Amino acid sequence: MSQKQFLYLATDGRLLKIGITNDPARRMVELGNLRIVKLWRRTYARALETAIKGILAYAAERGSEWFNLPLQEALFEVERTIRIEDDDRAIQLGVEPSPRPKDGKPPYDPPFELARLASC
């Protein structure tokens, strides 16, 4: 079984950084003056990172890991990508994908960990 990795979204106060790590506490120290905004733990974090960097390429700055866009826009795109990948993997495993929010309800926020995908 693959080791679970963490996909993270960090900021230096101006730009956003997308990356992966096996040890979030150590990575925070390595990042220095950056602040991790949010973590998502998945065995397929690398695939998520690649997909998200492609989606956000229009806002790339300072290489392929740094992006200049509003935090809410980045969070929306990251969480949407995670939702799609989680649902795709659930369907491949033969289980129901996540329920969709009803009209007028807040948008779906993917959970930190999905028990049904623990074996992925």
C-alpha positions in Angstrom: 0.0 0.0 0.0 1.2 3.5 -0.8 2.2 5.8 2.0 -0.3 8.6 2.5 1.0 12.0 1.5 -0.3 15.4 2.2 -1.2 17.9 -0.5 -0.8 21.4 0.9 -1.6 24.9 -0.1 0.7 27.5 1.5 1.1 31.2 1.2 3.9 33.8 1.6 1.2 36.5 2.0 1.2 37.3 -1.7 1.7 34.1 -3.7 0.3 30.6 -3.1 2.3 27.4 -3.3 1.0 23.9 -4.1 3.1 21.0 -3.0 3.1 17.6 -1.3 4.9 16.2 1.7 5.0 13.1 3.9 5.7 15.2 7.0 3.7 18.4 7.3 5.4 19.6 10.5 8.8 19.2 9.0 7.7 20.9 5.8 6.4 23.9 7.7 9.9 24.3 9.2 11.5 23.9 5.7 9.2 26.5 4.2 10.3 29.1 6.7 8.2 32.2 6.5 5.4 30.4 4.6 2.1 29.5 6.2 0.3 26.3 5.3 -3.3 27.2 4.6 -4.8 23.7 4.3 -3.7 20.1 4.1 -5.4 17.2 2.4 -4.2 13.6 3.0 -4.4 11.2 0.1 -2.3 8.2 -1.2 -2.6 9.9 -4.6 -1.5 13.4 -3.5 1.1 13.5 -6.3 -1.5 12.9 -9.0 -3.6 15.6 -7.4 -0.7 18.0 -7.3 0.0 17.5 -11.0 -3.6 18.0 -12.0 -4.0 21.1 -9.8 -0.8 22.7 -11.2 -2.1 22.2 -14.7 -5.5 23.7 -13.8 -3.8 26.8 -12.2 -1.1 27.2 -14.9 -2.8 30.4 -16.0 -1.8 32.0 -12.7 1.7 30.5 -12.5 4.5 32.7 -11.2 8.1 31.9 -10.2 8.0 28.4 -11.7 5.3 25.8 -11.6 4.6 25.6 -7.8 3.8 29.3 -7.2 0.5 31.0 -8.2 -0.8 34.5 -8.1 -4.5 34.3 -7.6 -7.0 34.9 -4.8 -6.9 32.3 -2.0 -10.7 31.5 -2.4 -10.2 30.9 -6.1 -7.3 28.5 -5.4 -9.2 26.7 -2.6 -12.2 26.3 -4.9 -10.1 24.7 -7.7 -8.1 22.5 -5.4 -11.2 21.2 -3.6 -13.0 20.7 -6.9 -10.1 18.7 -8.2 -9.9 16.6 -5.1 -13.7 16.0 -5.2 -13.5 14.8 -8.8 -10.6 12.5 -8.1 -12.2 11.1 -4.9 -15.4 10.4 -6.7 -13.6 8.8 -9.6 -11.7 6.5 -7.3 -14.9 5.7 -5.4 -16.6 4.7 -8.6 -13.7 2.5 -9.6 -14.0 0.8 -6.2 -17.7 0.2 -6.9 -19.0 2.5 -4.2 -21.2 5.6 -4.4 -19.5 8.9 -4.9 -20.0 11.7 -2.4 -23.6 13.2 -2.2 -24.1 16.5 -3.9 -25.3 19.5 -2.0 -29.0 20.4 -2.4 -30.0 23.7 -4.1 -29.2 26.6 -1.8 -26.8 24.6 0.4 -23.2 25.6 0.7 -20.7 24.0 -1.7 -19.2 20.7 -0.8 -15.9 20.7 1.1 -14.0 17.4 0.6 -13.3 15.7 4.0 -9.8 15.5 5.2 -9.9 11.7 4.9 -12.3 9.4 3.3 -12.6 6.0 5.1 -13.9 4.3 1.9 -10.7 5.2 0.1 -8.3 4.2 2.9 -7.2 1.2 0.9 -6.3 3.2 -2.2 
